[in-house]
């Protein structure tokens, strides 16, 4: 039991120190251009890694046509056409609720 707590404390400290290092170095270090270019791809990569499994996988199986995927596709179209975050979320959630209701 003590080993688990030790691992948790060490993991917490490492996470804290990693995040603190970026705050401390923010004004003192300018990353090379190639690092700055690479970091621009981090948000879309993380968003894709979160969204794709949610839209395509149900009960550990690939499901190509499901309410989440259809609502997500509709939300993408709304976001692309309107550039309005609130409207995109509202349309996506309403579409998901309606599609889930219709599929039951």
Beta strands, then each sheet from edge to edge (+ up, - down):
strand 1: 57-58
strand 2: 61-62
sheet 1: 1+ 2-
end
